[in-house]
Amino acid sequence: MEEEQVKDLEKKLQELISERKEREASLPAHSIRPHQLLIIEELTEQIDELKAQIMALKG
C-alpha cells in the first residue's frame, strides 16, 4: 500500500514540477505580475511538501 502511495505522490510531484516549469517559461522577461509569482511560489511549496511526504514513506 505504501508503495502505491509513493507512486501516486511521485506522479503528482512530476505534474507539479512540469506545471511550474511551464509557468516559469511563460513569464515575460521584462515584467512579472505578482499573481504569477504567487502561483509559482505555491507550486514550489506543494512540491516541497510532496517531496517530504515521499521521503517519510520511503523511510
mmCIF file of the N, C-alpha and C atoms, coordinates in Angstrom:
data_MODEL
# 
_entry.id   MODEL 
# 
loop_
_atom_site.group_PDB 
_atom_site.id 
_atom_site.type_symbol 
_atom_site.label_atom_id 
_atom_site.label_alt_id 
_atom_site.label_comp_id 
_atom_site.label_asym_id 
_atom_site.label_entity_id 
_atom_site.label_seq_id 
_atom_site.pdbx_PDB_ins_code 
_atom_site.Cartn_x 
_atom_site.Cartn_y 
_atom_site.Cartn_z 
_atom_site.occupancy 
_atom_site.B_iso_or_equiv 
_atom_site.pdbx_formal_charge 
_atom_site.auth_seq_id 
_atom_site.auth_comp_id 
_atom_site.auth_asym_id 
_atom_site.auth_atom_id 
_atom_site.pdbx_PDB_model_num 
ATOM 1   N N  . MET A 1 1  ? 0.833  -1.198 0.000   1.00 0.00 ? 1  MET A N  1 
ATOM 2   C CA . MET A 1 1  ? 0.000  0.000  0.000   1.00 0.00 ? 1  MET A CA 1 
ATOM 3   C C  . MET A 1 1  ? 0.869  1.250  0.000   1.00 0.00 ? 1  MET A C  1 
ATOM 4   N N  . GLU A 1 2  ? 1.922  1.272  0.818   1.00 0.00 ? 2  GLU A N  1 
ATOM 5   C CA . GLU A 1 2  ? 2.809  2.431  0.843   1.00 0.00 ? 2  GLU A CA 1 
ATOM 6   C C  . GLU A 1 2  ? 3.466  2.644  -0.505  1.00 0.00 ? 2  GLU A C  1 
ATOM 7   N N  . GLU A 1 3  ? 3.812  1.538  -1.169  1.00 0.00 ? 3  GLU A N  1 
ATOM 8   C CA . GLU A 1 3  ? 4.444  1.627  -2.480  1.00 0.00 ? 3  GLU A CA 1 
ATOM 9   C C  . GLU A 1 3  ? 3.528  2.339  -3.473  1.00 0.00 ? 3  GLU A C  1 
ATOM 10  N N  . GLU A 1 4  ? 2.258  1.995  -3.435  1.00 0.00 ? 4  GLU A N  1 
ATOM 11  C CA . GLU A 1 4  ? 1.283  2.628  -4.320  1.00 0.00 ? 4  GLU A CA 1 
ATOM 12  C C  . GLU A 1 4  ? 1.133  4.107  -3.981  1.00 0.00 ? 4  GLU A C  1 
ATOM 13  N N  . GLN A 1 5  ? 1.120  4.411  -2.699  1.00 0.00 ? 5  GLN A N  1 
ATOM 14  C CA . GLN A 1 5  ? 1.002  5.794  -2.253  1.00 0.00 ? 5  GLN A CA 1 
ATOM 15  C C  . GLN A 1 5  ? 2.218  6.601  -2.704  1.00 0.00 ? 5  GLN A C  1 
ATOM 16  N N  . VAL A 1 6  ? 3.401  6.015  -2.615  1.00 0.00 ? 6  VAL A N  1 
ATOM 17  C CA . VAL A 1 6  ? 4.626  6.683  -3.060  1.00 0.00 ? 6  VAL A CA 1 
ATOM 18  C C  . VAL A 1 6  ? 4.550  6.954  -4.560  1.00 0.00 ? 6  VAL A C  1 
ATOM 19  N N  . LYS A 1 7  ? 4.087  5.976  -5.323  1.00 0.00 ? 7  LYS A N  1 
ATOM 20  C CA . LYS A 1 7  ? 3.966  6.148  -6.774  1.00 0.00 ? 7  LYS A CA 1 
ATOM 21  C C  . LYS A 1 7  ? 2.994  7.279  -7.105  1.00 0.00 ? 7  LYS A C  1 
ATOM 22  N N  . ASP A 1 8  ? 1.869  7.324  -6.399  1.00 0.00 ? 8  ASP A N  1 
ATOM 23  C CA . ASP A 1 8  ? 0.894  8.389  -6.613  1.00 0.00 ? 8  ASP A CA 1 
ATOM 24  C C  . ASP A 1 8  ? 1.492  9.760  -6.296  1.00 0.00 ? 8  ASP A C  1 
ATOM 25  N N  . LEU A 1 9  ? 2.212  9.837  -5.185  1.00 0.00 ? 9  LEU A N  1 
ATOM 26  C CA . LEU A 1 9  ? 2.824  11.106 -4.800  1.00 0.00 ? 9  LEU A CA 1 
ATOM 27  C C  . LEU A 1 9  ? 3.911  11.512 -5.784  1.00 0.00 ? 9  LEU A C  1 
ATOM 28  N N  . GLU A 1 10 ? 4.686  10.554 -6.261  1.00 0.00 ? 10 GLU A N  1 
ATOM 29  C CA . GLU A 1 10 ? 5.733  10.862 -7.232  1.00 0.00 ? 10 GLU A CA 1 
ATOM 30  C C  . GLU A 1 10 ? 5.134  11.349 -8.549  1.00 0.00 ? 10 GLU A C  1 
ATOM 31  N N  . LYS A 1 11 ? 4.003  10.761 -8.949  1.00 0.00 ? 11 LYS A N  1 
ATOM 32  C CA . LYS A 1 11 ? 3.320  11.202 -10.164 1.00 0.00 ? 11 LYS A CA 1 
ATOM 33  C C  . LYS A 1 11 ? 2.837  12.647 -10.002 1.00 0.00 ? 11 LYS A C  1 
ATOM 34  N N  . LYS A 1 12 ? 2.216  12.924 -8.872  1.00 0.00 ? 12 LYS A N  1 
ATOM 35  C CA . LYS A 1 12 ? 1.730  14.281 -8.587  1.00 0.00 ? 12 LYS A CA 1 
ATOM 36  C C  . LYS A 1 12 ? 2.908  15.260 -8.548  1.00 0.00 ? 12 LYS A C  1 
ATOM 37  N N  . LEU A 1 13 ? 4.025  14.828 -7.966  1.00 0.00 ? 13 LEU A N  1 
ATOM 38  C CA . LEU A 1 13 ? 5.214  15.656 -7.889  1.00 0.00 ? 13 LEU A CA 1 
ATOM 39  C C  . LEU A 1 13 ? 5.690  16.038 -9.289  1.00 0.00 ? 13 LEU A C  1 
ATOM 40  N N  . GLN A 1 14 ? 5.751  15.069 -10.180 1.00 0.00 ? 14 GLN A N  1 
ATOM 41  C CA . GLN A 1 14 ? 6.197  15.348 -11.543 1.00 0.00 ? 14 GLN A CA 1 
ATOM 42  C C  . GLN A 1 14 ? 5.240  16.301 -12.259 1.00 0.00 ? 14 GLN A C  1 
ATOM 43  N N  . GLU A 1 15 ? 3.942  16.151 -12.011 1.00 0.00 ? 15 GLU A N  1 
ATOM 44  C CA . GLU A 1 15 ? 2.952  17.052 -12.606 1.00 0.00 ? 15 GLU A CA 1 
ATOM 45  C C  . GLU A 1 15 ? 3.165  18.485 -12.118 1.00 0.00 ? 15 GLU A C  1 
ATOM 46  N N  . LEU A 1 16 ? 3.409  18.644 -10.823 1.00 0.00 ? 16 LEU A N  1 
ATOM 47  C CA . LEU A 1 16 ? 3.618  19.978 -10.259 1.00 0.00 ? 16 LEU A CA 1 
ATOM 48  C C  . LEU A 1 16 ? 4.915  20.601 -10.777 1.00 0.00 ? 16 LEU A C  1 
ATOM 49  N N  . ILE A 1 17 ? 5.966  19.807 -10.861 1.00 0.00 ? 17 ILE A N  1 
ATOM 50  C CA . ILE A 1 17 ? 7.242  20.314 -11.379 1.00 0.00 ? 17 ILE A CA 1 
ATOM 51  C C  . ILE A 1 17 ? 7.069  20.758 -12.829 1.00 0.00 ? 17 ILE A C  1 
ATOM 52  N N  . SER A 1 18 ? 6.361  19.967 -13.605 1.00 0.00 ? 18 SER A N  1 
ATOM 53  C CA . SER A 1 18 ? 6.109  20.302 -15.004 1.00 0.00 ? 18 SER A CA 1 
ATOM 54  C C  . SER A 1 18 ? 5.309  21.597 -15.119 1.00 0.00 ? 18 SER A C  1 
ATOM 55  N N  . GLU A 1 19 ? 4.268  21.720 -14.301 1.00 0.00 ? 19 GLU A N  1 
ATOM 56  C CA . GLU A 1 19 ? 3.450  22.935 -14.333 1.00 0.00 ? 19 GLU A CA 1 
ATOM 57  C C  . GLU A 1 19 ? 4.281  24.159 -13.943 1.00 0.00 ? 19 GLU A C  1 
ATOM 58  N N  . ARG A 1 20 ? 5.123  24.013 -12.925 1.00 0.00 ? 20 ARG A N  1 
ATOM 59  C CA . ARG A 1 20 ? 5.965  25.131 -12.502 1.00 0.00 ? 20 ARG A CA 1 
ATOM 60  C C  . ARG A 1 20 ? 6.918  25.539 -13.618 1.00 0.00 ? 20 ARG A C  1 
ATOM 61  N N  . LYS A 1 21 ? 7.526  24.569 -14.286 1.00 0.00 ? 21 LYS A N  1 
ATOM 62  C CA . LYS A 1 21 ? 8.443  24.868 -15.391 1.00 0.00 ? 21 LYS A CA 1 
ATOM 63  C C  . LYS A 1 21 ? 7.731  25.616 -16.508 1.00 0.00 ? 21 LYS A C  1 
ATOM 64  N N  . GLU A 1 22 ? 6.515  25.162 -16.828 1.00 0.00 ? 22 GLU A N  1 
ATOM 65  C CA . GLU A 1 22 ? 5.732  25.822 -17.872 1.00 0.00 ? 22 GLU A CA 1 
ATOM 66  C C  . GLU A 1 22 ? 5.426  27.268 -17.495 1.00 0.00 ? 22 GLU A C  1 
ATOM 67  N N  . ARG A 1 23 ? 5.046  27.471 -16.255 1.00 0.00 ? 23 ARG A N  1 
ATOM 68  C CA . ARG A 1 23 ? 4.714  28.832 -15.810 1.00 0.00 ? 23 ARG A CA 1 
ATOM 69  C C  . ARG A 1 23 ? 5.952  29.716 -15.786 1.00 0.00 ? 23 ARG A C  1 
ATOM 70  N N  . GLU A 1 24 ? 7.081  29.170 -15.339 1.00 0.00 ? 24 GLU A N  1 
ATOM 71  C CA . GLU A 1 24 ? 8.313  29.947 -15.313 1.00 0.00 ? 24 GLU A CA 1 
ATOM 72  C C  . GLU A 1 24 ? 8.751  30.307 -16.736 1.00 0.00 ? 24 GLU A C  1 
ATOM 73  N N  . ALA A 1 25 ? 8.579  29.374 -17.660 1.00 0.00 ? 25 ALA A N  1 
ATOM 74  C CA . ALA A 1 25 ? 8.964  29.618 -19.051 1.00 0.00 ? 25 ALA A CA 1 
ATOM 75  C C  . ALA A 1 25 ? 8.071  30.661 -19.717 1.00 0.00 ? 25 ALA A C  1 
ATOM 76  N N  . SER A 1 26 ? 6.840  30.772 -19.258 1.00 0.00 ? 26 SER A N  1 
ATOM 77  C CA . SER A 1 26 ? 5.914  31.717 -19.883 1.00 0.00 ? 26 SER A CA 1 
ATOM 78  C C  . SER A 1 26 ? 5.998  33.126 -19.293 1.00 0.00 ? 26 SER A C  1 
ATOM 79  N N  . LEU A 1 27 ? 6.830  33.297 -18.263 1.00 0.00 ? 27 LEU A N  1 
ATOM 80  C CA . LEU A 1 27 ? 6.964  34.621 -17.669 1.00 0.00 ? 27 LEU A CA 1 
ATOM 81  C C  . LEU A 1 27 ? 7.670  35.568 -18.636 1.00 0.00 ? 27 LEU A C  1 
ATOM 82  N N  . PRO A 1 28 ? 7.147  36.760 -18.800 1.00 0.00 ? 28 PRO A N  1 
ATOM 83  C CA . PRO A 1 28 ? 7.852  37.727 -19.641 1.00 0.00 ? 28 PRO A CA 1 
ATOM 84  C C  . PRO A 1 28 ? 9.141  38.177 -18.948 1.00 0.00 ? 28 PRO A C  1 
ATOM 85  N N  . ALA A 1 29 ? 10.171 38.366 -19.733 1.00 0.00 ? 29 ALA A N  1 
ATOM 86  C CA . ALA A 1 29 ? 11.476 38.721 -19.174 1.00 0.00 ? 29 ALA A CA 1 
ATOM 87  C C  . ALA A 1 29 ? 11.492 40.119 -18.560 1.00 0.00 ? 29 ALA A C  1 
ATOM 88  N N  . HIS A 1 30 ? 10.675 41.017 -19.063 1.00 0.00 ? 30 HIS A N  1 
ATOM 89  C CA . HIS A 1 30 ? 10.740 42.414 -18.633 1.00 0.00 ? 30 HIS A CA 1 
ATOM 90  C C  . HIS A 1 30 ? 9.826  42.768 -17.472 1.00 0.00 ? 30 HIS A C  1 
ATOM 91  N N  . SER A 1 31 ? 8.749  42.031 -17.307 1.00 0.00 ? 31 SER A N  1 
ATOM 92  C CA . SER A 1 31 ? 7.852  42.345 -16.189 1.00 0.00 ? 31 SER A CA 1 
ATOM 93  C C  . SER A 1 31 ? 7.135  41.081 -15.739 1.00 0.00 ? 31 SER A C  1 
ATOM 94  N N  . ILE A 1 32 ? 7.084  40.922 -14.438 1.00 0.00 ? 32 ILE A N  1 
ATOM 95  C CA . ILE A 1 32 ? 6.412  39.761 -13.862 1.00 0.00 ? 32 ILE A CA 1 
ATOM 96  C C  . ILE A 1 32 ? 5.269  40.259 -12.991 1.00 0.00 ? 32 ILE A C  1 
ATOM 97  N N  . ARG A 1 33 ? 4.101  39.746 -13.253 1.00 0.00 ? 33 ARG A N  1 
ATOM 98  C CA . ARG A 1 33 ? 2.949  40.131 -12.454 1.00 0.00 ? 33 ARG A CA 1 
ATOM 99  C C  . ARG A 1 33 ? 2.985  39.381 -11.124 1.00 0.00 ? 33 ARG A C  1 
ATOM 100 N N  . PRO A 1 34 ? 2.599  40.064 -10.049 1.00 0.00 ? 34 PRO A N  1 
ATOM 101 C CA . PRO A 1 34 ? 2.631  39.430 -8.721  1.00 0.00 ? 34 PRO A CA 1 
ATOM 102 C C  . PRO A 1 34 ? 1.866  38.116 -8.640  1.00 0.00 ? 34 PRO A C  1 
ATOM 103 N N  . HIS A 1 35 ? 0.712  38.017 -9.314  1.00 0.00 ? 35 HIS A N  1 
ATOM 104 C CA . HIS A 1 35 ? -0.065 36.780 -9.223  1.00 0.00 ? 35 HIS A CA 1 
ATOM 105 C C  . HIS A 1 35 ? 0.684  35.610 -9.848  1.00 0.00 ? 35 HIS A C  1 
ATOM 106 N N  . GLN A 1 36 ? 1.489  35.871 -10.871 1.00 0.00 ? 36 GLN A N  1 
ATOM 107 C CA . GLN A 1 36 ? 2.282  34.803 -11.480 1.00 0.00 ? 36 GLN A CA 1 
ATOM 108 C C  . GLN A 1 36 ? 3.323  34.286 -10.496 1.00 0.00 ? 36 GLN A C  1 
ATOM 109 N N  . LEU A 1 37 ? 3.955  35.199 -9.786  1.00 0.00 ? 37 LEU A N  1 
ATOM 110 C CA . LEU A 1 37 ? 4.941  34.792 -8.785  1.00 0.00 ? 37 LEU A CA 1 
ATOM 111 C C  . LEU A 1 37 ? 4.296  34.012 -7.650  1.00 0.00 ? 37 LEU A C  1 
ATOM 112 N N  . LEU A 1 38 ? 3.114  34.431 -7.239  1.00 0.00 ? 38 LEU A N  1 
ATOM 113 C CA . LEU A 1 38 ? 2.404  33.725 -6.168  1.00 0.00 ? 38 LEU A CA 1 
ATOM 114 C C  . LEU A 1 38 ? 2.079  32.292 -6.573  1.00 0.00 ? 38 LEU A C  1 
ATOM 115 N N  . ILE A 1 39 ? 1.651  32.100 -7.798  1.00 0.00 ? 39 ILE A N  1 
ATOM 116 C CA . ILE A 1 39 ? 1.334  30.753 -8.276  1.00 0.00 ? 39 ILE A CA 1 
ATOM 117 C C  . ILE A 1 39 ? 2.586  29.888 -8.271  1.00 0.00 ? 39 ILE A C  1 
ATOM 118 N N  . ILE A 1 40 ? 3.703  30.439 -8.748  1.00 0.00 ? 40 ILE A N  1 
ATOM 119 C CA . ILE A 1 40 ? 4.960  29.691 -8.769  1.00 0.00 ? 40 ILE A CA 1 
ATOM 120 C C  . ILE A 1 40 ? 5.403  29.359 -7.345  1.00 0.00 ? 40 ILE A C  1 
ATOM 121 N N  . GLU A 1 41 ? 5.261  30.301 -6.429  1.00 0.00 ? 41 GLU A N  1 
ATOM 122 C CA . GLU A 1 41 ? 5.620  30.041 -5.028  1.00 0.00 ? 41 GLU A CA 1 
ATOM 123 C C  . GLU A 1 41 ? 4.740  28.942 -4.425  1.00 0.00 ? 41 GLU A C  1 
ATOM 124 N N  . GLU A 1 42 ? 3.450  28.967 -4.732  1.00 0.00 ? 42 GLU A N  1 
ATOM 125 C CA . GLU A 1 42 ? 2.538  27.944 -4.224  1.00 0.00 ? 42 GLU A CA 1 
ATOM 126 C C  . GLU A 1 42 ? 2.918  26.566 -4.778  1.00 0.00 ? 42 GLU A C  1 
ATOM 127 N N  . LEU A 1 43 ? 3.249  26.513 -6.061  1.00 0.00 ? 43 LEU A N  1 
ATOM 128 C CA . LEU A 1 43 ? 3.667  25.252 -6.663  1.00 0.00 ? 43 LEU A CA 1 
ATOM 129 C C  . LEU A 1 43 ? 4.938  24.732 -5.999  1.00 0.00 ? 43 LEU A C  1 
ATOM 130 N N  . THR A 1 44 ? 5.867  25.638 -5.734  1.00 0.00 ? 44 THR A N  1 
ATOM 131 C CA . THR A 1 44 ? 7.114  25.254 -5.084  1.00 0.00 ? 44 THR A CA 1 
ATOM 132 C C  . THR A 1 44 ? 6.851  24.686 -3.693  1.00 0.00 ? 44 THR A C  1 
ATOM 133 N N  . GLU A 1 45 ? 5.938  25.302 -2.952  1.00 0.00 ? 45 GLU A N  1 
ATOM 134 C CA . GLU A 1 45 ? 5.580  24.795 -1.623  1.00 0.00 ? 45 GLU A CA 1 
ATOM 135 C C  . GLU A 1 45 ? 4.953  23.410 -1.714  1.00 0.00 ? 45 GLU A C  1 
ATOM 136 N N  . GLN A 1 46 ? 4.066  23.220 -2.685  1.00 0.00 ? 46 GLN A N  1 
ATOM 137 C CA . GLN A 1 46 ? 3.426  21.916 -2.857  1.00 0.00 ? 46 GLN A CA 1 
ATOM 138 C C  . GLN A 1 46 ? 4.468  20.857 -3.228  1.00 0.00 ? 46 GLN A C  1 
ATOM 139 N N  . ILE A 1 47 ? 5.413  21.233 -4.072  1.00 0.00 ? 47 ILE A N  1 
ATOM 140 C CA . ILE A 1 47 ? 6.481  20.314 -4.478  1.00 0.00 ? 47 ILE A CA 1 
ATOM 141 C C  . ILE A 1 47 ? 7.301  19.909 -3.260  1.00 0.00 ? 47 ILE A C  1 
ATOM 142 N N  . ASP A 1 48 ? 7.669  20.892 -2.442  1.00 0.00 ? 48 ASP A N  1 
ATOM 143 C CA . ASP A 1 48 ? 8.465  20.597 -1.240  1.00 0.00 ? 48 ASP A CA 1 
ATOM 144 C C  . ASP A 1 48 ? 7.706  19.687 -0.279  1.00 0.00 ? 48 ASP A C  1 
ATOM 145 N N  . GLU A 1 49 ? 6.404  19.925 -0.125  1.00 0.00 ? 49 GLU A N  1 
ATOM 146 C CA . GLU A 1 49 ? 5.593  19.093 0.764   1.00 0.00 ? 49 GLU A CA 1 
ATOM 147 C C  . GLU A 1 49 ? 5.518  17.650 0.260   1.00 0.00 ? 49 GLU A C  1 
ATOM 148 N N  . LEU A 1 50 ? 5.333  17.490 -1.050  1.00 0.00 ? 50 LEU A N  1 
ATOM 149 C CA . LEU A 1 50 ? 5.260  16.150 -1.613  1.00 0.00 ? 50 LEU A CA 1 
ATOM 150 C C  . LEU A 1 50 ? 6.590  15.422 -1.475  1.00 0.00 ? 50 LEU A C  1 
ATOM 151 N N  . LYS A 1 51 ? 7.677  16.126 -1.693  1.00 0.00 ? 51 LYS A N  1 
ATOM 152 C CA . LYS A 1 51 ? 8.989  15.508 -1.526  1.00 0.00 ? 51 LYS A CA 1 
ATOM 153 C C  . LYS A 1 51 ? 9.177  15.014 -0.096  1.00 0.00 ? 51 LYS A C  1 
ATOM 154 N N  . ALA A 1 52 ? 8.738  15.808 0.866   1.00 0.00 ? 52 ALA A N  1 
ATOM 155 C CA . ALA A 1 52 ? 8.849  15.425 2.279   1.00 0.00 ? 52 ALA A CA 1 
ATOM 156 C C  . ALA A 1 52 ? 7.988  14.198 2.570   1.00 0.00 ? 52 ALA A C  1 
ATOM 157 N N  . GLN A 1 53 ? 6.783  14.147 2.018   1.00 0.00 ? 53 GLN A N  1 
ATOM 158 C CA . GLN A 1 53 ? 5.900  13.005 2.220   1.00 0.00 ? 53 GLN A CA 1 
ATOM 159 C C  . GLN A 1 53 ? 6.508  11.744 1.620   1.00 0.00 ? 53 GLN A C  1 
ATOM 160 N N  . ILE A 1 54 ? 7.071  11.863 0.430   1.00 0.00 ? 54 ILE A N  1 
ATOM 161 C CA . ILE A 1 54 ? 7.687  10.714 -0.225  1.00 0.00 ? 54 ILE A CA 1 
ATOM 162 C C  . ILE A 1 54 ? 8.860  10.210 0.591   1.00 0.00 ? 54 ILE A C  1 
ATOM 163 N N  . MET A 1 55 ? 9.691  11.113 1.068   1.00 0.00 ? 55 MET A N  1 
ATOM 164 C CA . MET A 1 55 ? 10.843 10.715 1.869   1.00 0.00 ? 55 MET A CA 1 
ATOM 165 C C  . MET A 1 55 ? 10.406 10.018 3.161   1.00 0.00 ? 55 MET A C  1 
ATOM 166 N N  . ALA A 1 56 ? 9.332  10.528 3.777   1.00 0.00 ? 56 ALA A N  1 
ATOM 167 C CA . ALA A 1 56 ? 8.829  9.920  5.008   1.00 0.00 ? 56 ALA A CA 1 
ATOM 168 C C  . ALA A 1 56 ? 8.310  8.508  4.755   1.00 0.00 ? 56 ALA A C  1 
ATOM 169 N N  . LEU A 1 57 ? 7.640  8.313  3.631   1.00 0.00 ? 57 LEU A N  1 
ATOM 170 C CA . LEU A 1 57 ? 7.105  6.993  3.312   1.00 0.00 ? 57 LEU A CA 1 
ATOM 171 C C  . LEU A 1 57 ? 8.209  5.995  2.958   1.00 0.00 ? 57 LEU A C  1 
ATOM 172 N N  . LYS A 1 58 ? 9.244  6.500  2.326   1.00 0.00 ? 58 LYS A N  1 
ATOM 173 C CA . LYS A 1 58 ? 10.353 5.622  1.944   1.00 0.00 ? 58 LYS A CA 1 
ATOM 174 C C  . LYS A 1 58 ? 11.234 5.272  3.136   1.00 0.00 ? 58 LYS A C  1 
ATOM 175 N N  . GLY A 1 59 ? 11.122 6.079  4.175   1.00 0.00 ? 59 GLY A N  1 
ATOM 176 C CA . GLY A 1 59 ? 11.842 5.781  5.405   1.00 0.00 ? 59 GLY A CA 1 
ATOM 177 C C  . GLY A 1 59 ? 13.177 6.389  5.399   1.00 0.00 ? 59 GLY A C  1 
# 
